């Protein structure tokens, strides 16, 4: 849960800093983390051992989609 709270704070800070700058287009990455990723981390941290399977599967889907996205960009640009 600590990682989620720190992550939400960090991404909220980045959104605040990037508004009205040339890096404003990168805000969507921060919003995805604040709206989807870290609430899932909070729920998993709160429930600990009583987590229902769909939440773990959502975390797995997010992990593989991030891996695919970054692998695609790595192959495309390097």
C-alpha atoms as one frame of an Amber mdcrd trajectory, in Angstrom:
protein
   0.000   0.000   0.000   2.915   2.311   0.657   4.123   1.949  -2.918   0.652
   2.895  -4.186   0.423   6.012  -2.005   3.911   7.150  -2.984   3.176   6.390
  -6.657  -0.081   8.362  -6.664   1.669  11.316  -5.041   4.549  11.164  -7.504
   2.334  10.965 -10.588   0.075  13.752  -9.306   3.197  15.890  -8.865   4.310
  15.088 -12.422   0.914  16.074 -13.801   1.111  19.381 -11.946   4.618  20.044
 -13.264   3.884  19.048 -16.877   0.779  21.166 -17.373   1.364  23.960 -19.898
   4.814  22.663 -20.860   6.080  20.921 -24.011   5.761  17.594 -22.137   2.015
  18.019 -21.633   1.309  15.123 -24.023   2.858  12.695 -21.504   0.141  13.340
 -18.904  -1.865  10.333 -20.120   0.788   8.000 -18.709   0.411   9.571 -15.284
  -3.379   9.441 -15.461  -3.323   5.722 -16.296  -1.194   5.102 -13.222  -3.408
   7.222 -10.951  -6.743   5.882 -12.227  -5.970   2.209 -12.916  -2.642   0.903
 -11.616  -2.288   2.346  -8.131  -5.913   1.830  -7.024  -5.400  -1.821  -7.961
  -2.226  -1.861  -5.838  -4.145  -0.268  -2.954  -6.869  -2.892  -3.144  -4.398
  -5.764  -3.317  -2.393  -4.326  -0.421  -5.538  -3.821   1.660  -6.953  -7.306
   1.074  -3.585  -9.127   1.291  -4.486 -12.816   1.345  -8.226 -12.428   0.630
  -7.755 -11.129  -2.910 -10.232 -12.373  -5.480  -8.793 -13.894  -8.642 -10.077
 -11.252 -11.135  -7.994  -8.548  -9.439  -4.823 -10.593  -9.772  -5.696 -11.285
 -13.391  -6.147  -7.540 -14.008  -2.693  -6.950 -12.536  -1.279  -9.661 -14.804
  -2.987  -8.117 -17.854  -1.514  -4.715 -16.988   1.947  -6.233 -16.569   1.867
  -8.038 -19.918   0.423  -5.035 -21.740   3.192  -2.823 -20.318   5.778  -5.413
 -21.320   4.355  -5.609 -24.840   4.169  -1.830 -25.200   7.755  -1.297 -24.078
   9.081  -4.224 -26.145   7.331  -2.844 -29.238   8.837   0.604 -28.695  12.259
  -0.887 -28.023  12.202  -2.811 -31.318  10.725   0.128 -33.200  13.171   2.823
 -32.037  16.377   0.899 -31.334
